[in-house]
Amino acid sequence: MNEKIANDLKEAMKSGDKFKLSVLRMLKSALQLEKINQREDLTDDKIMAVIKKQVKIRKDSMEEFQKYNKNDEVTKLEKEIAILNTYLPAEMSEEEIIKVIDEVFNIVNPTSMKDMGKVMKELNAKITNADMSLVSKLVKERLN
Protein backbone atom coordinates (compact mmCIF):
# COMPACT_ATOMS: atom_id res chain seq x y z
CA MET A 1 0.00 0.00 0.00
CA ASN A 2 2.82 2.36 0.92
CA GLU A 3 4.58 1.62 -2.37
CA LYS A 4 1.41 2.28 -4.36
CA ILE A 5 1.00 5.68 -2.72
CA ALA A 6 4.68 6.50 -3.33
CA ASN A 7 4.41 5.45 -7.00
CA ASP A 8 1.24 7.50 -7.48
CA LEU A 9 3.03 10.46 -5.90
CA LYS A 10 5.85 10.12 -8.43
CA GLU A 11 3.35 9.81 -11.29
CA ALA A 12 1.56 12.96 -10.15
CA MET A 13 4.91 14.78 -10.10
CA LYS A 14 5.79 13.58 -13.60
CA SER A 15 2.38 14.39 -15.06
CA GLY A 16 2.23 17.80 -13.38
CA ASP A 17 -1.07 17.06 -11.60
CA LYS A 18 -0.55 19.59 -8.81
CA PHE A 19 -3.88 18.92 -7.10
CA LYS A 20 -3.35 15.15 -6.83
CA LEU A 21 0.24 15.77 -5.81
CA SER A 22 -0.83 18.03 -2.93
CA VAL A 23 -3.44 15.49 -1.72
CA LEU A 24 -0.91 12.65 -1.83
CA ARG A 25 1.66 14.76 0.00
CA MET A 26 -0.90 15.49 2.75
CA LEU A 27 -1.62 11.76 2.95
CA LYS A 28 2.08 10.92 3.06
CA SER A 29 2.52 13.41 5.93
CA ALA A 30 -0.39 11.87 7.85
CA LEU A 31 1.09 8.40 7.32
CA GLN A 32 4.52 9.58 8.47
CA LEU A 33 3.00 11.14 11.60
CA GLU A 34 1.16 7.90 12.38
CA LYS A 35 4.35 5.91 11.82
CA ILE A 36 6.16 8.14 14.33
CA ASN A 37 3.30 7.79 16.84
CA GLN A 38 3.21 4.00 16.45
CA ARG A 39 7.01 3.73 16.55
CA GLU A 40 6.87 1.03 13.87
CA ASP A 41 6.19 0.56 10.18
CA LEU A 42 2.52 0.75 9.26
CA THR A 43 0.67 -2.32 8.04
CA ASP A 44 -1.81 -2.03 5.19
CA ASP A 45 -4.66 -2.09 7.73
CA LYS A 46 -3.17 0.82 9.65
CA ILE A 47 -2.58 2.72 6.41
CA MET A 48 -6.23 2.21 5.47
CA ALA A 49 -7.28 3.43 8.93
CA VAL A 50 -5.26 6.63 8.39
CA ILE A 51 -6.83 7.12 4.95
CA LYS A 52 -10.33 6.58 6.39
CA LYS A 53 -9.55 9.16 9.06
CA GLN A 54 -8.43 11.64 6.39
CA VAL A 55 -11.65 11.03 4.42
CA LYS A 56 -13.73 11.55 7.56
CA ILE A 57 -11.95 14.83 8.32
CA ARG A 58 -12.72 16.05 4.82
CA LYS A 59 -16.37 14.97 5.02
CA ASP A 60 -16.77 16.83 8.30
CA SER A 61 -15.17 19.92 6.75
CA MET A 62 -17.46 19.59 3.74
CA GLU A 63 -20.53 19.73 5.99
CA GLU A 64 -19.23 22.92 7.60
CA PHE A 65 -18.48 24.55 4.24
CA GLN A 66 -21.95 23.58 2.96
CA LYS A 67 -23.54 25.40 5.90
CA TYR A 68 -21.83 28.59 4.79
CA ASN A 69 -22.35 28.05 1.04
CA LYS A 70 -18.63 27.80 0.24
CA ASN A 71 -19.20 25.68 -2.83
CA ASP A 72 -15.64 26.05 -4.17
CA GLU A 73 -14.26 24.48 -0.98
CA VAL A 74 -16.90 21.73 -1.08
CA THR A 75 -15.93 20.85 -4.66
CA LYS A 76 -12.24 20.80 -3.73
CA LEU A 77 -12.91 18.49 -0.77
CA GLU A 78 -15.03 16.18 -2.94
CA LYS A 79 -12.09 15.83 -5.34
CA GLU A 80 -9.72 15.13 -2.45
CA ILE A 81 -12.09 12.45 -1.09
CA ALA A 82 -12.31 10.87 -4.56
CA ILE A 83 -8.51 10.63 -4.73
CA LEU A 84 -8.26 9.15 -1.22
CA ASN A 85 -11.07 6.67 -1.90
CA THR A 86 -9.01 5.08 -4.68
CA TYR A 87 -6.86 3.54 -1.91
CA LEU A 88 -9.83 2.14 0.02
CA PRO A 89 -12.02 -0.87 -0.76
CA ALA A 90 -15.50 -0.04 -2.03
CA GLU A 91 -17.87 0.96 0.76
CA MET A 92 -20.83 -1.21 1.62
CA SER A 93 -24.19 -0.04 0.30
CA GLU A 94 -26.96 0.97 2.66
CA GLU A 95 -28.84 -2.27 1.85
CA GLU A 96 -25.79 -4.37 2.78
CA ILE A 97 -25.38 -2.43 6.02
CA ILE A 98 -29.05 -2.98 6.90
CA LYS A 99 -28.64 -6.75 6.37
CA VAL A 100 -25.70 -6.82 8.80
CA ILE A 101 -27.65 -4.68 11.29
CA ASP A 102 -30.54 -7.18 11.06
CA GLU A 103 -28.16 -10.05 11.83
CA VAL A 104 -26.68 -8.21 14.82
CA PHE A 105 -30.13 -7.29 16.15
CA ASN A 106 -31.07 -11.00 16.04
CA ILE A 107 -27.93 -11.86 18.03
CA VAL A 108 -27.97 -9.02 20.59
CA ASN A 109 -31.76 -8.53 20.92
CA PRO A 110 -31.53 -4.87 22.02
CA THR A 111 -34.48 -3.48 23.96
CA SER A 112 -33.61 0.22 24.25
CA MET A 113 -31.02 2.89 23.45
CA LYS A 114 -29.02 1.55 26.42
CA ASP A 115 -28.04 -1.40 24.22
CA MET A 116 -26.58 0.84 21.49
CA GLY A 117 -23.03 0.19 22.73
CA LYS A 118 -23.46 -3.59 22.51
CA VAL A 119 -24.93 -3.33 19.01
CA MET A 120 -22.17 -0.99 17.77
CA LYS A 121 -19.48 -3.24 19.27
CA GLU A 122 -20.82 -6.21 17.29
CA LEU A 123 -21.19 -4.09 14.14
CA ASN A 124 -17.61 -2.78 14.40
CA ALA A 125 -16.41 -6.38 14.34
CA LYS A 126 -18.54 -7.26 11.29
CA ILE A 127 -18.37 -4.07 9.23
CA THR A 128 -14.98 -2.90 8.03
CA ASN A 129 -15.65 -0.82 4.94
CA ALA A 130 -18.64 1.41 5.59
CA ASP A 131 -19.38 4.92 6.76
CA MET A 132 -19.79 4.30 10.49
CA SER A 133 -21.74 7.52 10.99
CA LEU A 134 -24.37 6.11 8.61
CA VAL A 135 -24.31 2.79 10.50
CA SER A 136 -24.78 4.63 13.80
CA LYS A 137 -27.65 6.65 12.35
CA LEU A 138 -29.40 3.50 11.07
CA VAL A 139 -29.00 1.77 14.44
CA LYS A 140 -30.41 4.79 16.30
CA GLU A 141 -33.41 4.90 13.97
CA ARG A 142 -33.99 1.20 14.50
CA LEU A 143 -33.71 1.45 18.31
CA ASN A 144 -36.21 4.33 18.41
C-alpha positions as a printed Julia matrix, in Angstrom:
144×3 Matrix{Float64}:
   0.0     0.0     0.0
   2.82    2.36    0.92
   4.58    1.62   -2.37
   1.41    2.28   -4.36
   1.0     5.68   -2.72
   4.68    6.5    -3.33
   4.41    5.45   -7.0
   1.24    7.5    -7.48
   3.03   10.46   -5.9
   5.85   10.12   -8.43
   3.35    9.81  -11.29
   1.56   12.96  -10.15
   4.91   14.78  -10.1
   5.79   13.58  -13.6
   2.38   14.39  -15.06
   2.23   17.8   -13.38
  -1.07   17.06  -11.6
  -0.55   19.59   -8.81
  -3.88   18.92   -7.1
  -3.35   15.15   -6.83
   0.24   15.77   -5.81
  -0.83   18.03   -2.93
  -3.44   15.49   -1.72
  -0.91   12.65   -1.83
   1.66   14.76    0.0
  -0.9    15.49    2.75
  -1.62   11.76    2.95
   2.08   10.92    3.06
   2.52   13.41    5.93
  -0.39   11.87    7.85
   1.09    8.4     7.32
   4.52    9.58    8.47
   3.0    11.14   11.6
   1.16    7.9    12.38
   4.35    5.91   11.82
   6.16    8.14   14.33
   3.3     7.79   16.84
   3.21    4.0    16.45
   7.01    3.73   16.55
   6.87    1.03   13.87
   6.19    0.56   10.18
   2.52    0.75    9.26
   0.67   -2.32    8.04
  -1.81   -2.03    5.19
  -4.66   -2.09    7.73
  -3.17    0.82    9.65
  -2.58    2.72    6.41
  -6.23    2.21    5.47
  -7.28    3.43    8.93
  -5.26    6.63    8.39
  -6.83    7.12    4.95
 -10.33    6.58    6.39
  -9.55    9.16    9.06
  -8.43   11.64    6.39
 -11.65   11.03    4.42
 -13.73   11.55    7.56
 -11.95   14.83    8.32
 -12.72   16.05    4.82
 -16.37   14.97    5.02
 -16.77   16.83    8.3
 -15.17   19.92    6.75
 -17.46   19.59    3.74
 -20.53   19.73    5.99
 -19.23   22.92    7.6
 -18.48   24.55    4.24
 -21.95   23.58    2.96
 -23.54   25.4     5.9
 -21.83   28.59    4.79
 -22.35   28.05    1.04
 -18.63   27.8     0.24
 -19.2    25.68   -2.83
 -15.64   26.05   -4.17
 -14.26   24.48   -0.98
 -16.9    21.73   -1.08
 -15.93   20.85   -4.66
 -12.24   20.8    -3.73
 -12.91   18.49   -0.77
 -15.03   16.18   -2.94
 -12.09   15.83   -5.34
  -9.72   15.13   -2.45
 -12.09   12.45   -1.09
 -12.31   10.87   -4.56
  -8.51   10.63   -4.73
  -8.26    9.15   -1.22
 -11.07    6.67   -1.9
  -9.01    5.08   -4.68
  -6.86    3.54   -1.91
  -9.83    2.14    0.02
 -12.02   -0.87   -0.76
 -15.5    -0.04   -2.03
 -17.87    0.96    0.76
 -20.83   -1.21    1.62
 -24.19   -0.04    0.3
 -26.96    0.97    2.66
 -28.84   -2.27    1.85
 -25.79   -4.37    2.78
 -25.38   -2.43    6.02
 -29.05   -2.98    6.9
 -28.64   -6.75    6.37
 -25.7    -6.82    8.8
 -27.65   -4.68   11.29
 -30.54   -7.18   11.06
 -28.16  -10.05   11.83
 -26.68   -8.21   14.82
 -30.13   -7.29   16.15
 -31.07  -11.0    16.04
 -27.93  -11.86   18.03
 -27.97   -9.02   20.59
 -31.76   -8.53   20.92
 -31.53   -4.87   22.02
 -34.48   -3.48   23.96
 -33.61    0.22   24.25
 -31.02    2.89   23.45
 -29.02    1.55   26.42
 -28.04   -1.4    24.22
 -26.58    0.84   21.49
 -23.03    0.19   22.73
 -23.46   -3.59   22.51
 -24.93   -3.33   19.01
 -22.17   -0.99   17.77
 -19.48   -3.24   19.27
 -20.82   -6.21   17.29
 -21.19   -4.09   14.14
 -17.61   -2.78   14.4
 -16.41   -6.38   14.34
 -18.54   -7.26   11.29
 -18.37   -4.07    9.23
 -14.98   -2.9     8.03
 -15.65   -0.82    4.94
 -18.64    1.41    5.59
 -19.38    4.92    6.76
 -19.79    4.3    10.49
 -21.74    7.52   10.99
 -24.37    6.11    8.61
 -24.31    2.79   10.5
 -24.78    4.63   13.8
 -27.65    6.65   12.35
 -29.4     3.5    11.07
 -29.0     1.77   14.44
 -30.41    4.79   16.3
 -33.41    4.9    13.97
 -33.99    1.2    14.5
 -33.71    1.45   18.31
 -36.21    4.33   18.41
